[in-house]
Amino acid sequence: MYPDHEAPYSAHVNAHGQGTPLPPDGLRPGQLGVVLLGRVIVGDIAATLVDLAGREIVQVAEEPDAGTWLLGASSAARHRRQELHGYEKALLRELPTDRLAGITDLAPTYLKAMARARSALIGDAVRRGWLRSRPPGSEHSPGCRDGAALNLSAAGSATSLLPSRRSTSR
């Protein structure tokens, strides 16, 4: 029923004996593709960036005049590294910590970060038992190579849907 590299995870069985898959505990948005598809797609990387922005680890700002998005690691990223998974750290390593950078500025170096994050996501899924082994071809990442700017742009656009956070001063 499952390809050789996939491992089944828990399922809820209803009163009729039918199983409904349950997501693994602690599943983060970027890990969903690994669980559902047995591989990582570019959208999983974008979902991770949006999740990091929602947790205020990545800063995202729109630059309306240029029609682009700016990204950078927040100061919280340094203080919360212990709660981050390896694939999240791989994405953060290439983001500036002292400023926000435009997507087009990040795209050339972010290709490697996306490939490292993809590999780390798959490795994490194998360690957790969500996959039995690395899928064939998982060491190569043409989707990441071709879509860094598009992926960063999608993540920036999606963060505009997050509730705005206002700082309160006492």
MDTraj code that builds the backbone (N, CA, C; nanometers):
import mdtraj as md
import numpy as np

residues = "MET TYR PRO ASP HIS GLU ALA PRO TYR SER ALA HIS VAL ASN ALA HIS GLY GLN GLY THR PRO LEU PRO PRO ASP GLY LEU ARG PRO GLY GLN LEU GLY VAL VAL LEU LEU GLY ARG VAL ILE VAL GLY ASP ILE ALA ALA THR LEU VAL ASP LEU ALA GLY ARG GLU ILE VAL GLN VAL ALA GLU GLU PRO ASP ALA GLY THR TRP LEU LEU GLY ALA SER SER ALA ALA ARG HIS ARG ARG GLN GLU LEU HIS GLY TYR GLU LYS ALA LEU LEU ARG GLU LEU PRO THR ASP ARG LEU ALA GLY ILE THR ASP LEU ALA PRO THR TYR LEU LYS ALA MET ALA ARG ALA ARG SER ALA LEU ILE GLY ASP ALA VAL ARG ARG GLY TRP LEU ARG SER ARG PRO PRO GLY SER GLU HIS SER PRO GLY CYS ARG ASP GLY ALA ALA LEU ASN LEU SER ALA ALA GLY SER ALA THR SER LEU LEU PRO SER ARG ARG SER THR SER ARG".split()
xyz = np.array([
    [0.0821, -0.1198, 0.0000],
    [0.0000, 0.0000, 0.0000],
    [0.0862, 0.1257, 0.0000],
    [0.1975, 0.1259, 0.0722],
    [0.2857, 0.2415, 0.0795],
    [0.4102, 0.2148, -0.0041],
    [0.4592, 0.3148, -0.0785],
    [0.5880, 0.2970, -0.1467],
    [0.6962, 0.2648, -0.0441],
    [0.8044, 0.2037, -0.0905],
    [0.9108, 0.1584, -0.0007],
    [0.9652, 0.2661, 0.0911],
    [0.9698, 0.3915, 0.0461],
    [1.0295, 0.4963, 0.1277],
    [0.9312, 0.5603, 0.2249],
    [0.8027, 0.5270, 0.2157],
    [0.7044, 0.5871, 0.3047],
    [0.6730, 0.4949, 0.4221],
    [0.6458, 0.5524, 0.5354],
    [0.6057, 0.4766, 0.6536],
    [0.4691, 0.5257, 0.6979],
    [0.3757, 0.4350, 0.7245],
    [0.2458, 0.4818, 0.7719],
    [0.2592, 0.5411, 0.9116],
    [0.1750, 0.6365, 0.9417],
    [0.1709, 0.6939, 1.0753],
    [0.0347, 0.6631, 1.1337],
    [0.0046, 0.7135, 1.2487],
    [-0.1160, 0.6737, 1.3204],
    [-0.2429, 0.7049, 1.2418],
    [-0.3452, 0.6277, 1.2706],
    [-0.4749, 0.6489, 1.2072],
    [-0.5837, 0.6369, 1.3129],
    [-0.6863, 0.7178, 1.2971],
    [-0.8032, 0.7110, 1.3838],
    [-0.8998, 0.6122, 1.3192],
    [-0.9488, 0.5173, 1.3941],
    [-1.0451, 0.4211, 1.3407],
    [-1.1812, 0.4565, 1.3982],
    [-1.2773, 0.4804, 1.3084],
    [-1.4109, 0.5181, 1.3544],
    [-1.4921, 0.3939, 1.3928],
    [-1.6168, 0.4125, 1.4317],
    [-1.7028, 0.3029, 1.4773],
    [-1.7277, 0.1998, 1.3683],
    [-1.7091, 0.2362, 1.2422],
    [-1.7316, 0.1451, 1.1311],
    [-1.6042, 0.0720, 1.0903],
    [-1.4978, 0.0936, 1.1663],
    [-1.3723, 0.0255, 1.1363],
    [-1.2921, 0.0893, 1.0243],
    [-1.3334, 0.2078, 0.9803],
    [-1.2604, 0.2769, 0.8737],
    [-1.1531, 0.3657, 0.9358],
    [-1.0348, 0.3608, 0.8778],
    [-0.9245, 0.4414, 0.9291],
    [-0.9168, 0.5774, 0.8635],
    [-0.8900, 0.6769, 0.9433],
    [-0.8661, 0.8124, 0.8948],
    [-0.7281, 0.8530, 0.9424],
    [-0.6377, 0.8854, 0.8499],
    [-0.5024, 0.9230, 0.8937],
    [-0.5044, 1.0469, 0.9829],
    [-0.4205, 1.0444, 1.0835],
    [-0.4034, 1.1589, 1.1717],
    [-0.2636, 1.2149, 1.1499],
    [-0.2517, 1.3462, 1.1453],
    [-0.1165, 1.4018, 1.1299],
    [-0.0332, 1.3729, 1.2541],
    [0.0955, 1.3558, 1.2355],
    [0.1828, 1.3343, 1.3510],
    [0.1775, 1.4532, 1.4463],
    [0.1975, 1.4274, 1.5739],
    [0.2013, 1.5342, 1.6745],
    [0.3139, 1.6314, 1.6434],
    [0.2878, 1.7595, 1.6641],
    [0.3904, 1.8612, 1.6459],
    [0.4243, 1.8914, 1.5009],
    [0.3426, 1.8475, 1.4087],
    [0.3684, 1.8700, 1.2664],
    [0.3666, 2.0191, 1.2350],
    [0.4702, 2.0670, 1.1702],
    [0.4765, 2.2069, 1.1286],
    [0.4400, 2.2159, 0.9811],
    [0.3949, 2.3342, 0.9355],
    [0.3468, 2.3471, 0.7983],
    [0.4434, 2.2969, 0.6910],
    [0.5714, 2.3237, 0.7051],
    [0.6676, 2.2799, 0.6044],
    [0.6860, 2.1303, 0.5982],
    [0.6474, 2.0593, 0.7038],
    [0.6622, 1.9141, 0.7081],
    [0.5442, 1.8414, 0.6438],
    [0.4392, 1.9145, 0.6140],
    [0.3175, 1.8533, 0.5624],
    [0.3398, 1.7801, 0.4303],
    [0.4168, 1.8398, 0.3392],
    [0.4423, 1.7749, 0.2106],
    [0.5126, 1.6422, 0.2263],
    [0.6034, 1.6326, 0.3208],
    [0.6743, 1.5070, 0.3449],
    [0.5756, 1.4004, 0.3918],
    [0.4857, 1.4371, 0.4812],
    [0.3898, 1.3417, 0.5344],
    [0.2890, 1.3009, 0.4266],
    [0.2387, 1.3969, 0.3512],
    [0.1346, 1.3669, 0.2518],
    [0.1889, 1.3079, 0.1222],
    [0.3022, 1.3615, 0.0751],
    [0.3538, 1.3224, -0.0562],
    [0.4773, 1.2331, -0.0512],
    [0.5433, 1.2294, 0.0629],
    [0.6673, 1.1538, 0.0729],
    [0.7848, 1.2260, 0.0105],
    [0.7692, 1.3551, -0.0159],
    [0.8769, 1.4366, -0.0737],
    [0.8517, 1.5821, -0.0372],
    [0.9502, 1.6662, -0.0639],
    [0.9398, 1.8087, -0.0341],
    [0.9217, 1.8830, -0.1655],
    [0.8233, 1.9723, -0.1688],
    [0.8032, 2.0578, -0.2853],
    [0.8358, 2.2021, -0.2451],
    [0.8525, 2.2872, -0.3427],
    [0.8911, 2.4262, -0.3168],
    [0.7918, 2.4950, -0.2238],
    [0.6649, 2.4621, -0.2352],
    [0.5638, 2.5217, -0.1481],
    [0.5859, 2.4901, -0.0007],
    [0.6495, 2.3771, 0.0292],
    [0.6796, 2.3430, 0.1682],
    [0.7813, 2.4402, 0.2264],
    [0.8741, 2.4848, 0.1435],
    [0.9736, 2.5835, 0.1878],
    [0.9042, 2.7174, 0.2131],
    [0.8140, 2.7559, 0.1219],
    [0.7385, 2.8802, 0.1403],
    [0.6531, 2.8718, 0.2666],
    [0.5906, 2.7566, 0.2907],
    [0.5084, 2.7393, 0.4109],
    [0.5932, 2.7535, 0.5369],
    [0.7169, 2.7055, 0.5309],
    [0.8065, 2.7191, 0.6453],
    [0.8388, 2.8652, 0.6708],
    [0.8661, 2.9411, 0.5652],
    [0.8945, 3.0837, 0.5817],
    [0.7743, 3.1582, 0.6399],
    [0.6557, 3.1241, 0.5940],
    [0.5347, 3.1879, 0.6472],
    [0.5165, 3.1503, 0.7942],
    [0.5400, 3.0239, 0.8274],
    [0.5305, 2.9793, 0.9660],
    [0.6312, 3.0540, 1.0538],
    [0.7540, 3.0691, 1.0048],
    [0.8561, 3.1423, 1.0807],
    [0.8168, 3.2889, 1.0979],
    [0.7539, 3.3466, 0.9971],
    [0.7059, 3.4849, 1.0092],
    [0.5931, 3.4924, 1.1119],
    [0.5035, 3.3947, 1.1103],
    [0.3942, 3.3909, 1.2069],
    [0.4427, 3.3759, 1.3498],
    [0.5563, 3.3076, 1.3664],
    [0.6163, 3.2916, 1.4994],
    [0.7128, 3.4056, 1.5306],
    [0.7167, 3.5064, 1.4428],
    [0.7985, 3.6276, 1.4569],
    [0.9488, 3.5975, 1.4623],
    [0.9912, 3.4955, 1.3888],
    [1.1322, 3.4606, 1.3788],
    [1.1895, 3.5198, 1.2499],
    [1.1053, 3.5358, 1.1500],
    [1.1415, 3.6018, 1.0247],
    [1.0582, 3.7284, 1.0135],
    [1.1237, 3.8365, 0.9757],
    [1.0530, 3.9623, 0.9518],
    [1.0224, 3.9718, 0.8024],
    [0.9038, 4.0169, 0.7705],
    [0.8631, 4.0352, 0.6322],
    [0.7976, 4.1725, 0.6210],
    [0.8364, 4.2452, 0.5176],
    [0.7759, 4.3762, 0.4926],
    [0.7548, 4.3923, 0.3432],
    [0.6512, 4.4616, 0.3084],
    [0.6245, 4.4900, 0.1681],
    [0.6907, 4.6218, 0.1318],
    [0.7481, 4.6247, 0.0145],
    [0.8036, 4.7488, -0.0389],
    [0.7175, 4.7870, -0.1590],
    [0.6087, 4.8617, -0.1340],
    [0.5094, 4.8887, -0.2382],
    [0.5653, 4.9599, -0.3613],
    [0.6577, 5.0532, -0.3419],
    [0.7110, 5.1267, -0.4565],
    [0.7840, 5.0354, -0.5536],
    [0.8516, 4.9355, -0.5013],
    [0.9265, 4.8426, -0.5856],
    [0.8431, 4.7195, -0.6207],
    [0.7289, 4.7041, -0.5572],
    [0.6437, 4.5887, -0.5837],
    [0.7089, 4.4573, -0.5427],
    [0.7785, 4.4577, -0.4316],
    [0.8487, 4.3373, -0.3869],
    [0.8371, 4.3228, -0.2355],
    [0.8945, 4.2173, -0.1856],
    [0.8933, 4.1874, -0.0438],
    [1.0349, 4.1923, 0.0101],
    [1.0458, 4.2269, 0.1373],
    [1.1742, 4.2305, 0.2067],
    [1.1687, 4.1277, 0.3191],
    [1.2786, 4.0546, 0.3366],
    [1.2850, 3.9532, 0.4417],
    [1.4137, 3.9669, 0.5216],
    [1.4083, 3.9250, 0.6456],
    [1.5262, 3.9228, 0.7321],
    [1.4962, 3.8425, 0.8568],
    [1.6004, 3.7949, 0.9220],
    [1.5831, 3.7230, 1.0481],
    [1.5578, 3.8254, 1.1579],
    [1.4603, 3.7989, 1.2432],
    [1.4313, 3.8902, 1.3530],
    [1.5306, 3.8680, 1.4660],
    [1.5315, 3.9586, 1.5606],
    [1.6192, 3.9407, 1.6764],
    [1.5767, 3.8184, 1.7575],
    [1.4503, 3.7797, 1.7482],
    [1.4017, 3.6613, 1.8196],
    [1.4675, 3.5336, 1.7666],
    [1.5123, 3.5355, 1.6412],
    [1.5736, 3.4165, 1.5819],
    [1.6968, 3.3726, 1.6608],
    [1.7757, 3.4683, 1.7059],
    [1.8963, 3.4338, 1.7839],
    [1.8600, 3.3716, 1.9186],
    [1.7555, 3.4218, 1.9794],
    [1.7190, 3.3781, 2.1138],
    [1.6343, 3.2513, 2.1157],
    [1.5787, 3.2151, 2.0018],
    [1.4882, 3.1000, 1.9978],
    [1.5422, 2.9866, 1.9106],
    [1.6716, 2.9864, 1.8830],
    [1.7314, 2.8840, 1.7966],
    [1.7076, 2.7424, 1.8468],
    [1.7033, 2.7239, 1.9788],
    [1.6874, 2.5889, 2.0336],
    [1.5529, 2.5275, 1.9977],
    [1.4516, 2.6087, 1.9688],
    [1.3201, 2.5536, 1.9348],
    [1.3042, 2.5289, 1.7842],
    [1.4052, 2.5631, 1.7067],
    [1.3970, 2.5490, 1.5618],
    [1.4485, 2.4130, 1.5163],
    [1.3843, 2.3608, 1.4128],
    [1.4307, 2.2380, 1.3490],
    [1.5452, 2.2729, 1.2534],
    [1.6221, 2.1726, 1.2157],
    [1.7362, 2.1939, 1.1271],
    [1.6998, 2.2592, 0.9950],
    [1.5867, 2.2211, 0.9360],
    [1.5471, 2.2802, 0.8080],
    [1.5106, 2.4278, 0.8244],
    [1.4584, 2.4660, 0.9400],
    [1.4270, 2.6063, 0.9657],
    [1.5560, 2.6867, 0.9830],
    [1.6523, 2.6284, 1.0529],
    [1.7820, 2.6941, 1.0696],
    [1.8516, 2.7122, 0.9359],
    [1.8374, 2.6148, 0.8458],
    [1.8992, 2.6242, 0.7134],
    [1.8439, 2.7444, 0.6365],
    [1.7157, 2.7704, 0.6488],
    [1.6558, 2.8858, 0.5816],
    [1.6989, 3.0171, 0.6460],
    [1.7104, 3.0173, 0.7774],
    [1.7472, 3.1400, 0.8486],
    [1.8919, 3.1820, 0.8249],
    [1.9801, 3.0837, 0.8032],
    [2.1231, 3.1148, 0.7868],
    [2.1505, 3.2155, 0.6759],
    [2.0701, 3.2149, 0.5727],
    [2.0945, 3.3028, 0.4576],
    [2.0196, 3.4352, 0.4654],
    [1.9394, 3.4543, 0.5688],
    [1.8674, 3.5813, 0.5827],
    [1.9519, 3.6786, 0.6630],
    [1.9562, 3.8053, 0.6206],
    [2.0327, 3.9039, 0.6973],
    [1.9714, 3.9247, 0.8350],
    [2.0570, 3.9514, 0.9326],
    [2.0092, 3.9744, 1.0696],
    [2.0080, 4.1220, 1.1068],
    [2.0745, 4.2028, 1.0266],
    [2.0865, 4.3450, 1.0598],
    [1.9990, 4.4357, 0.9744],
    [1.9284, 4.3775, 0.8810],
    [1.8455, 4.4567, 0.7896],
    [1.7471, 4.3645, 0.7196],
    [1.6569, 4.4221, 0.6427],
    [1.5689, 4.3452, 0.5555],
    [1.6256, 4.3526, 0.4141],
    [1.6200, 4.2432, 0.3412],
    [1.6731, 4.2385, 0.2054],
    [1.5615, 4.2034, 0.1077],
    [1.5724, 4.2576, -0.0130],
    [1.4747, 4.2301, -0.1175],
    [1.4876, 4.0882, -0.1712],
    [1.3780, 4.0383, -0.2229],
    [1.3744, 3.9021, -0.2764],
    [1.4774, 3.8822, -0.3865],
    [1.4889, 3.9796, -0.4761],
    [1.5852, 3.9636, -0.5849],
    [1.7287, 3.9622, -0.5336],
    [1.7547, 4.0306, -0.4234],
    [1.8883, 4.0275, -0.3634],
    [1.9160, 3.8928, -0.2967],
    [1.8142, 3.8318, -0.2403],
    [1.8301, 3.7055, -0.1693],
    [1.8346, 3.5842, -0.2624],
    [1.7646, 3.5906, -0.3737],
    [1.7466, 3.4729, -0.4596],
    [1.8759, 3.3999, -0.4956],
    [1.9846, 3.4672, -0.5368],
    [2.1049, 3.3915, -0.5760],
    [2.1637, 3.3058, -0.4630],
    [2.1669, 3.3554, -0.3416],
    [2.2242, 3.2776, -0.2320],
    [2.1206, 3.1879, -0.1664],
    [1.9947, 3.2200, -0.1847],
    [1.8906, 3.1430, -0.1178],
    [1.8669, 3.0073, -0.1827],
    [1.9144, 2.9888, -0.3036],
    [1.9008, 2.8593, -0.3702],
    [1.9645, 2.7487, -0.2871],
    [2.0853, 2.7733, -0.2379],
    [2.1551, 2.6734, -0.1570],
    [2.0832, 2.6514, -0.0243],
    [2.0325, 2.7572, 0.0345],
    [1.9601, 2.7444, 0.1617],
    [1.8350, 2.6590, 0.1434],
    [1.7649, 2.6788, 0.0327],
    [1.6448, 2.6004, 0.0059],
    [1.6791, 2.4533, -0.0160],
    [1.7884, 2.4264, -0.0853],
    [1.8304, 2.2877, -0.1076],
    [1.8700, 2.2221, 0.0254],
    [1.9407, 2.2968, 0.1112],
    [1.9781, 2.2424, 0.2431],
    [1.8533, 2.2171, 0.3280],
    [1.7570, 2.3090, 0.3229],
    [1.6336, 2.2922, 0.4000],
    [1.5555, 2.1711, 0.3496],
    [1.5515, 2.1535, 0.2205],
    [1.4816, 2.0390, 0.1607],
    [1.5439, 1.9086, 0.2084],
    [1.6755, 1.9010, 0.2029],
    [1.7459, 1.7812, 0.2481],
    [1.7235, 1.7577, 0.3976],
    [1.7254, 1.8657, 0.4762],
    [1.7041, 1.8539, 0.6206],
    [1.5603, 1.8111, 0.6524],
    [1.4628, 1.8588, 0.5750],
    [1.3232, 1.8166, 0.5942],
    [1.3095, 1.6667, 0.5724],
    [1.3709, 1.6171, 0.4668],
    [1.3625, 1.4740, 0.4369],
    [1.4340, 1.3937, 0.5453],
    [1.5538, 1.4376, 0.5848],
    [1.6264, 1.3694, 0.6914],
    [1.5477, 1.3666, 0.8212],
    [1.4822, 1.4773, 0.8535],
    [1.4002, 1.4865, 0.9733],
    [1.2843, 1.3867, 0.9663],
    [1.2217, 1.3760, 0.8501],
    [1.1088, 1.2832, 0.8329],
    [1.1545, 1.1382, 0.8481],
    [1.2738, 1.1065, 0.8007],
    [1.3268, 0.9707, 0.8164],
    [1.3542, 0.9431, 0.9640],
    [1.4189, 1.0383, 1.0338],
    [1.4479, 1.0206, 1.1770],
    [1.3206, 1.0028, 1.2597],
    [1.2144, 1.0743, 1.2228],
    [1.0887, 1.0659, 1.2980],
    [1.0051, 0.9428, 1.2596],
    [1.0466, 0.8720, 1.1561],
    [0.9731, 0.7538, 1.1131],
    [0.8599, 0.7833, 1.0173],
    [0.8497, 0.9059, 0.9677],
    [0.7458, 0.9397, 0.8712],
    [0.7793, 0.8842, 0.7335],
    [0.9074, 0.8688, 0.7058],
    [0.9556, 0.8019, 0.5850],
    [1.0502, 0.6917, 0.6297],
    [1.0506, 0.5814, 0.5574],
    [1.1409, 0.4713, 0.5922],
    [1.2829, 0.4997, 0.5463],
    [1.2956, 0.5692, 0.4354],
    [1.4270, 0.6033, 0.3815],
    [1.4118, 0.7271, 0.2934],
    [1.5247, 0.7802, 0.2497],
    [1.5203, 0.8945, 0.1592],
    [1.4634, 0.8505, 0.0247],
    [1.3671, 0.9249, -0.0295],
    [1.3128, 0.8903, -0.1609],
    [1.4213, 0.9004, -0.2685],
    [1.4126, 0.8206, -0.3742],
    [1.5092, 0.8312, -0.4842],
    [1.5107, 0.9732, -0.5407],
    [1.6288, 1.0254, -0.5653],
    [1.6422, 1.1594, -0.6227],
    [1.6259, 1.2716, -0.5226],
    [1.6157, 1.2399, -0.3948],
    [1.5923, 1.3454, -0.2960],
    [1.7152, 1.4309, -0.2699],
    [1.8291, 1.3900, -0.3204],
    [1.9512, 1.4688, -0.3008],
    [1.9606, 1.5841, -0.4006],
    [1.8798, 1.5783, -0.5046],
    [1.8829, 1.6827, -0.6079],
    [1.7548, 1.7623, -0.5998],
    [1.7638, 1.8903, -0.6262],
    [1.6492, 1.9776, -0.6038],
    [1.6267, 2.0762, -0.7178],
    [1.5846, 2.0279, -0.8370],
    [1.5626, 2.1222, -0.9461],
    [1.4519, 2.2217, -0.9173],
    [1.3498, 2.1827, -0.8405],
    [1.2430, 2.2762, -0.8075],
    [1.2951, 2.3944, -0.7289],
    [1.3862, 2.3709, -0.6380],
    [1.4449, 2.4805, -0.5610],
    [1.5327, 2.5659, -0.6496],
    [1.6094, 2.5036, -0.7354],
    [1.7024, 2.5775, -0.8199],
    [1.6268, 2.6737, -0.9114],
    [1.5104, 2.6337, -0.9575],
    [1.4355, 2.7155, -1.0522],
    [1.3410, 2.8153, -0.9878],
    [1.3150, 2.8021, -0.8577],
    [1.2087, 2.8848, -0.8033],
    [1.2384, 2.9663, -0.6801],
    [1.3631, 3.0034, -0.6552],
    [1.3935, 3.0763, -0.5311],
    [1.3182, 3.2079, -0.5225],
    [1.3243, 3.2896, -0.6253],
    [1.2577, 3.4200, -0.6204],
    [1.1066, 3.4031, -0.6112],
    [1.0516, 3.3091, -0.6864],
    [0.9080, 3.2846, -0.6820],
    [0.8666, 3.2361, -0.5433],
    [0.9458, 3.1473, -0.4859],
    [0.9171, 3.0935, -0.3531],
    [0.9216, 3.2037, -0.2475],
    [1.0231, 3.2865, -0.2511],
    [1.0344, 3.3961, -0.1546],
    [0.9197, 3.4944, -0.1722],
    [0.8804, 3.5191, -0.2955],
    [0.7702, 3.6099, -0.3226],
    [0.6385, 3.5530, -0.2700],
    [0.6178, 3.4232, -0.2903],
    [0.4954, 3.3593, -0.2407],
    [0.4898, 3.3663, -0.0891],
    [0.6033, 3.3443, -0.0244],
    [0.6071, 3.3518, 0.1220],
    [0.5755, 3.4933, 0.1680],
    [0.6304, 3.5931, 0.1005],
    [0.6021, 3.7315, 0.1367],
    [0.4553, 3.7648, 0.1207],
    [0.3970, 3.7225, 0.0102],
    [0.2549, 3.7486, -0.0138],
    [0.1677, 3.6803, 0.0898],
    [0.2015, 3.5576, 0.1231],
    [0.1204, 3.4823, 0.2191],
    [0.1270, 3.5440, 0.3581],
    [0.2388, 3.6039, 0.3935],
    [0.2476, 3.6636, 0.5271],
    [0.1554, 3.7825, 0.5414],
    [0.1138, 3.8410, 0.4301],
    [0.0202, 3.9536, 0.4404],
    [-0.1150, 3.9063, 0.4929],
    [-0.1388, 3.7756, 0.4897],
    [-0.2632, 3.7204, 0.5422],
    [-0.2574, 3.6948, 0.6924],
    [-0.1367, 3.6991, 0.7500],
    [-0.1221, 3.6781, 0.8935],
    [-0.1807, 3.7969, 0.9685],
    [-0.2358, 3.7722, 1.0865],
    [-0.2873, 3.8854, 1.1651],
    [-0.1731, 3.9814, 1.1981],
    [-0.2028, 4.1096, 1.1897],
    [-0.0974, 4.2062, 1.2210],
    [-0.0705, 4.2045, 1.3699],
    [0.0556, 4.2269, 1.4034],
    [0.0963, 4.2287, 1.5438],
    [0.1336, 4.3717, 1.5786],
    [0.0712, 4.4219, 1.6804],
    [0.1025, 4.5574, 1.7252],
    [0.1763, 4.5476, 1.8569],
    [0.2847, 4.6208, 1.8655],
    [0.3560, 4.6203, 1.9932],
    [0.2866, 4.7156, 2.0884],
    [0.2800, 4.6737, 2.2107],
    [0.2182, 4.7597, 2.3108],
    [0.3253, 4.8067, 2.4059],
    [0.3182, 4.9320, 2.4406],
    [0.4154, 4.9853, 2.5363],
    [0.3419, 5.0223, 2.6632],
    [0.4099, 5.0024, 2.7718],
    [0.3491, 5.0316, 2.9021],
    [0.4029, 5.1572, 2.9576],
])
top = md.Topology()
chain = top.add_chain()
for i, resn in enumerate(residues, 1):
    res = top.add_residue(resn, chain, resSeq=i)
    for name in ("N", "CA", "C"):
        top.add_atom(name, md.element.get_by_symbol(name[0]), res)
traj = md.Trajectory(xyz[None], top)
